[in-house]
Amino acid sequence: MGKTYLLRALVEERGGFYFGATAATATESLRQFGAALAEYAGSPVPFSFATWDDAVSYLFGLAVPGRGEGPALFVIDEFPYLAKAAPELPSLIQREIDRFQAEESRMRLLLCGSAMSVMGGLLASTAPLRGRAQLELVVQPFGYRPAAAFWGVAHSPALAVRLHAVLGGTPAYRRQFLADDVPEGLDDFDDWVCRTVLSPFSPLFREARYLLAEEADIRETALYHSVLAAVAGGNATRGGIANYIGRKSVDISHPLNVLEDSHLLTREPDVFRAGRSSYRITEPLITFYEAVMRPAWERLESGQAAAVWAQSAERFAAQVAGPHFEALCRTYLLGPGSSLLGGSLGTVGSGVVTDPTARRQLEIDAAVVEPGSGGSRASVTALAEAKWGTVMGLPHLEKLRRATELLARRGMDTSGCRLVCFSAAGFSDALRTEAARDGGLFLVGLDELYG
């Protein structure tokens, strides 16, 4: 995401100490830390600390009043490496923070790391540093619109949405991983996929595996890949995941929790049914790997990228692009498209509406629901249908209208409900005519989605 880039830029701009930890033993890490600290302090020889206790005490001592003016910036990057080699470090830092609560200190300590579960655990429950942090910042990937601008494809929404479905908004994938290899146009997208993500010579080829491996709490990687494959295959409920991998629901609680803590999975509640939820993979590259690459891994390793990709068109549309497009549509309603909702501050999500007459369930790809308060009823501000490869027509509109009727029968306020049709493939003339007549119906294509 560029955390190290941002931290180095901050140190360069503000001055301060930067230390990038590596995977090493406690003794070697302490030696590296001492050398870096000596260079910062202007010492001609490296500091030789006997223990991490000595090192941390010296570090905080550099920020006492009288040694300079203004805050003193100290950055420790990839902190999980140090915490693994020296588990006492968080407690030592806590002691120094608590000591300086009663005294003036210029210390501004930034701890950074890629392992989400480890970094989140630093401030959780009974962890030593709980309550000591003044800032907890998760560096997020670019949103789909900034990502299109970053890749230089904002002029082509059809290309931008496909790129985002494969790689998401991670900045490093363009510059550091692909050396600015960007598709020249939509016609070049297929070749680009084959020469980059699906090429065994590309750094991106194994990146999805590495994303999973870098999380310290993930040990049985086969189980976790199976869970992710289940979700990528459309088995989004706990029961569906358990059935897919051949385990009981109670047996997958731990891997689901770990994947959530690692920010690789997110659990999204059903906005219409309390207690129901579904899981979604947050990293597009992992979805692409599990749906397209993992089933054909041996063929890809042997250089058959073009053949594998040609046979993956249907799977890519159904398991990768389609669900990703639905997620982008919900994001649109949260941000750029919020003007369609008349200032609603409701919850944006998806859900299922049961039609008892027809004995079927209507899956609503995006909805905005405002919970009731006091004597007011819960209200539905918007219902939306999203289609990746289908030209939308009147039947899709009728589905939304039927869902509106059913929700009204359940006692929800639908008087101000707006209906939104999202499509990456376009809309029928009949639906466009209906939208021109109905002020509560909106059609949103890729051009509108990308502004």
N, C-alpha and C positions, 0 to 999 in steps of 0.2 A: 504493500500500500504506500510505501514511501516514508515510513516512520523514521528510518535512519537518515534519509535525505533531509527531512524536516528538522531533525535534531541537530545534525551537522550545520545546517544553515542557521539555526538559532544560535549555536555556539559561536559560529563565525561572526554573526551580527552583534551579539551581546557580549562576547568574550566568555571564557569559562573553561571548565574541564570536561573532556569527553573521553569515556572509556568504553570500547566495544568488546564485550566478553566473548570468549570462544569456548567450545566444548573441550574442557581440560580438567585435570585433577585439581584438587583444592590447593596444593602446593604450587603448581605451575600457574594457576590463575592468580594466586597471591603475588607471585613474582612478577607477572605481567602488570598487575594493578600497581604494584610499587614502582615499576619502571615508568608507567604512564604518569603517575602522580608526581614523581621526581622531575619529569620533564616539564610538567605544568608549574611546579614550584620553582623551577630554574636551578635545580640541583645538578651538578656535573656527574654525579653517580646515582645509580638506581637506589631507591629506598629498599631496605631489607627488613620487612616486617616479620616478626616471629609468628603472629597469629592474625586472624581477621579482626579480632578485637582491637589490636593495635592499629590496624589499617583504618578501621571505621572511626576510631577515636581521633586519629590524626586528620582524617578527611573533614570531620566536623570542626576540628580545631582551626582549620584554615578559614572558617567563616565567622570566627568570633569578632566582636567589635574591635576596632583599632587596626585591623589588617587591610582596610580598604573602605571605600565608600559604596553604598548601594548594595543590592542583593548579589550574592556570589552563586553563580550557576554551576551545578555539577550534574552531569548526565552519565548514567550507567545504562548502556544499551545491551540488549539480549540478557537481561537480568536472570531469566530462568536458568541459564547455564551456570551462573554463580550460585544461585540458590540450590541447585542440584548438587554441586560440588561442596558447598559449605552451607548446610541447612540452617546454621545458626545466624546467618546474615540478617534475615528479617528481624529477629529479636535484638540483635546488636543495634540495628538502625532505630528500632523502636526505643531502646534505652536512651540513645542520644537525642532523639526527638523530644522525648519526655523531659530529659534534663534541661533542654533549652527552652521548654515552655515557660520556665520561671526566669529565664535569662534572655537577654536580647541576642538574636542570632541573624546573620546575613545569609544563612544557608537556604538555598533553593535546590532541592534534590529531585531530579527526574529519573524515575525507573521505567525502563521500556522493555518490551519483549513481544515475541511473535506468538508464543504459546498462550492462547486465550485462557485456557483453563487454569494455568499457573498464575498468570497475571491477575485474573479475577479472584483467585483464591487468596491472594495477598491481603485482600480487604474483607474477606468473608468470615462469618461466624466468629470463632475464637482465635483467628489469625493475629499474630503480634501487631501487625500494622493496621488493624481495623480501627477506624476512627481517627487515624493520623493523617490521612491524605486530604489535601485541599482541592485536588483535581483528579478526576478519573476520566480519561479521554480515550475512547476507542476510535482509531483512525479508520474511517469507513472508505470503501471503494467509491469511485465516481458514480453518480447517478447516471441514468441512461442518456440524458441529454448532454451533460458535461463529457461523458465518455465519447459520444459521437464527435464532439468538438475536438477532444484530445486526439482521437484517431484520424481526424481530418475527413470524416465521412458524413458530416452533418447535412451535406447537400443531397445525400442519398439515403432517406429513411429506410428503404428496403434493405440496403446493405448494412446500415447502422444497427438495425434491430437483429439481424443475423449475427453480426459480430458480437453484440452484447449477449446474445443467447449462448454463445460458445465461451467467451472469455470474461463476460461481466465488465466491471469497471476498474479492474486492478491495473494501475499505471505501469508497473514494471513489465507487464507482458508485452507491451509494444517496444519499449526502448531496450531494456536489459535482456529480455528473452528472445525477441525477434529482430533486433537491430533495425527497427523501423520498417519491417516488411509489412506493408499495408496493402490490402486488395486494391487494385487499380479501379475497380468498379464492380457492379453486381455480377457481370459476366466472369470476373476473375475470382469470385468467392470460392467456388468449388476447388479450383487449382490451389488457392491459398490455403484452404483447409488441409489439403493433401500434402503440401510442402512444409507446413508448419505443425499444427497440432497432431496430425496423424503420421508424421515422419519420425522414425526412430532416432534420427540424428538431431532432432529439435529439442531444446531444453524443455519445451512444453509437453513433450511426449509423456514424461513420467511425473509431471508436476502434480497431478491430482493425487497420485500415490504419496508424494512427499508431503502434501498438505495434511494428509491424515497421519503420517508417520511422525511429524514434528510435535504432535500433541503428547505431552508426557503421560497422560492418563490412559492413552490408547495402547494396549499391549497385544491383544488378540485381533490383529488387523483384519483377518479373514472374516470374523464375525461383523466387524464394523462395515466392511465393504459390502457384505450381504445385506445389512440393514439399509445402507445407502442405495444399493441396487434395487431393493424392494420399493423404496420411495420413488426412485427415478422411473420405475416401471409402473407407477400409478397406484401402488399400494400405500396409501397415505395415512391410514388409521393404524392404531396400535395393533388391533386384531389382524388387519391385513398384512402388516409387516411380519408379525409372529407366524402367521400361516405361510407366508412366502419363504421364510428361512427355516421353517420346521421347528420352531420353539414355542413354548407357552408364553402368553402375554406377560406374565410376571417375570419371566426369565430375560426379557429384553429391556427391563426398566433401567438397568445400569447403563448399557450402551446408549440408550436414547438420552439419558441424562448427561452423559459425557459428551455426546455429539452436540447437545444443546449448549452445554457450558463452553464448548470449543467454538461455538457460533458457526458450526457447519450444518446444523439442522435448526429449524425454528418450528415451534408448535403454534398453529393458528386456530383459535377457537371458531366454531361455527356460530355465526352471528344470529342464527335463528333457533338454535337448539342448545340450551344450556347443558354444560357437561360434555359436549361433543367437540372434538377437535381433529385436526389433520396435520401431518408433518410435511414440511417443504425444505428441500436442500437450498441453502443460502448461496453457495458458491456455484455459479453456472458451469465452470470447468469440470467440477465433480459430477454434475448431472450429465454432461456430455460424455465424460469418461465412462460412467456406469452404464449409460444407455447405448452408446455407439462403440466405444473403444474396448471395454473389458470383454464383451462377448466375442470379439474378433482379435484378441490380443496377439495370438501366435501369428496370424496372417499379417497383422500390422508390423510385427517385429521382422517379418521376412520381406518387407517392402511392398506389400500389396495394398497400399493406401488407396489408390484410385479405385480398385475393385471393391474394397470394403465400403468406401464412401458412396459409390454408385448403388450399392445394395442397401444403404442405410437411409435412403430418402424418406421412406415412410416412418421409420423409427425416429428419425430426427424430428420430423414434423409432429408426431404424436407425443413423444416423451420429452423432447427438449424445447423446440420452438413454441409449440402450443402452450404448455404450462408457463413458459417464460413470458409469453405475450400476455397471458392472463395476469401475471404478477405485475407487469409493467402497466397494465390498465388500472390496477388498483393503486399503484404509485401515482399515476396520472390524476386519479380522483383525489388523492391526498394533497397534491401540489398544484400543478398547472391547471388541472381541470376543476379545481374546487369552485371556480366561478359558476360552473353549471349547477351547483347545489344551492345557490342562494345563501352562502355563508354558513352552511351547516357545519357543526363541530362534532358530528357523530363518529362512530367507529366504522372504519373501512375494512371490509373483509369479504369472505365468501361464505356460502352456506347452502343448506338443502331445505327445500320447502316440500312437504308431503301433500300430494293430491289424492285424498281418499276416494274420490269418485272414480278417477281414472286408474287408481291403484298404481301410482308411479311416483317417483321422486324427481323434483325439478332442481337440478343443480344450478345455482346462481353464481356466476363467476366473480362478480363484484357487487357489493351492496354497501350502502351507508345507512347505519341504524343509530338512532338517538335513543338512549334508555329513558324510560319515564322517570319523573321525579315528582314527589308530592302527590297531587291528584291527577297529574297528566299521564297520558298513555305513552308507551314506547311508540316511536314513529319511524317510518322507513322513508328516508330522503331520496334514495336512488336505488334502482336495480339495473344491473348491466349484464349483457351477454357479450362474450369475447370469442371470436373465431379467427384462427390463424390462416387456414387455407381454404375457407369456404366463403363464397359470396353470400352475404346475409340478405334475407328476404322477409316477407311478412310472417312466415311461420315462426321465426325467431322472435319477432315482436309479440306475436300472440302468446308465446311462452312467458314472456315477461309480464304481459297483462294478466295472464292466468295466475301467475305467482302473486301479483298485486292483490287480486281478488281473494286468494286463499289467506294471505297475511291479514287482510282486513277482517275476514271472518274470525281470525284468531284474536281479534281485539286490538291489533296494531293500527295506528293512525297512518293511512296511506294517502291522505287527501293532497299532500304536496309532493308525492313521489314522482321523481323524474325517471324516465326510461332512457338508457344509454346503450347503443349498439356499437361495439368496437369490432373492427375487421381489418385484417392486413391484406385481404383479397378484394375488398370493395363491397358495394351495396347494389341491390337490384333497383331498377327504375321505380317499381311499385313502392319499395320502402322509402326511396328518396321523396316520392310524391307524398307519402304519408307523413314524413318528417316535416315537409314544407307546410302541411296543414295543421299538424299537432305541435303546439308550442312546448309541450312537455316531453318531446322525443328528440334525442340528439344522436347524430351519427358521427363517429370519430374514427377516422382512418389513420394511416401512418403519418401523413402530412400534418394532421392536427396533433397527433401524439408527440411528434417531434417539434411542434411549434412553428 
